[in-house]
């Protein structure tokens, strides 16, 4: 499981997000397993230049398992950003 960092928010919301991103590093596919998808409103993947390369709006009926193709992405460190109403969490993933 990848550790995440709370970027925005002033309360202890450690239970707000419970997710796994794998494999890391990745070369073809990235899987994101959301344990509490109903709390997450948006998912973004940003390239090393900070540009959004994947953006998904999520709702309470969204799948708990998301899979994205990254085989055409240039190598580098990407950010996976998850947003709820009050919190943004960011994790790093390496694309080989």
C-alpha positions in Angstrom: 0.0 0.0 0.0 1.3 3.5 -0.8 1.5 6.0 2.0 -0.5 9.2 1.4 -0.1 12.8 2.5 -2.9 15.0 3.6 -2.5 18.2 1.7 -5.6 20.2 2.7 -7.7 19.9 5.9 -7.3 20.8 9.5 -8.8 17.8 11.2 -7.5 14.3 11.7 -9.3 12.6 8.8 -7.1 9.5 8.5 -10.2 7.4 7.9 -11.4 9.7 5.1 -9.3 7.8 2.5 -8.5 4.1 2.5 -6.9 3.0 -0.7 -4.2 1.1 -2.5 -2.3 1.9 -5.6 -0.4 -0.9 -7.4 1.8 -1.9 -8.9 4.4 0.7 -8.1 6.4 1.1 -10.2 4.1 0.4 -13.1 4.7 0.0 -16.8 1.4 -1.0 -18.4 -1.5 -0.6 -15.8 -2.2 1.2 -12.6 -4.8 -0.2 -10.3 -6.4 1.9 -7.6 -8.5 0.1 -5.0 -10.8 2.5 -3.1 -12.0 1.0 0.2 -14.4 3.8 0.8 -15.2 5.1 -2.6 -18.3 6.9 -1.5 -16.2 9.5 0.3 -14.0 10.3 -2.8 -15.4 12.7 -5.3 -12.5 13.1 -7.8 -9.4 11.3 -8.9 -6.6 12.9 -10.9 -3.2 11.6 -12.2 -0.7 14.4 -12.9 2.4 14.0 -15.0 5.9 15.3 -13.8 5.1 18.7 -15.3 1.9 19.0 -13.2 -0.5 18.5 -16.1 -3.6 16.4 -15.6 -3.3 13.2 -17.7 -6.3 11.4 -16.2 -9.3 12.9 -14.4 -12.3 11.0 -13.1 -15.3 12.4 -11.3 -16.6 9.7 -8.9 -19.9 9.3 -7.2 -21.2 7.0 -4.5 -21.9 4.3 -7.1 -18.4 4.3 -8.5 -16.4 1.1 -8.7 -14.1 0.4 -5.8 -11.5 -0.9 -8.2 -10.2 1.4 -11.0 -7.7 0.4 -13.7 -5.8 2.8 -15.9 -3.5 2.1 -18.9 -0.2 3.9 -18.5 1.8 2.1 -21.2 1.9 5.2 -23.4 2.9 7.5 -20.6 6.5 8.8 -20.6 8.7 7.4 -17.8 8.7 9.5 -14.6 7.1 10.1 -11.2 3.4 10.9 -11.4 1.0 12.1 -8.7 -2.3 10.4 -7.9 -4.6 13.0 -6.3 -7.8 11.9 -4.5 -10.3 14.5 -3.3 -13.2 14.4 -0.9 -15.4 17.4 0.0 -12.8 18.5 2.6 -9.5 16.7 2.0 -7.0 16.3 -0.8 -4.5 13.4 -0.6 -1.6 12.9 -2.9 0.5 9.8 -3.6 3.4 9.2 -5.9 3.7 6.5 -8.5 6.6 5.7 -10.8 6.0 4.9 -14.4 8.8 2.8 -16.0 
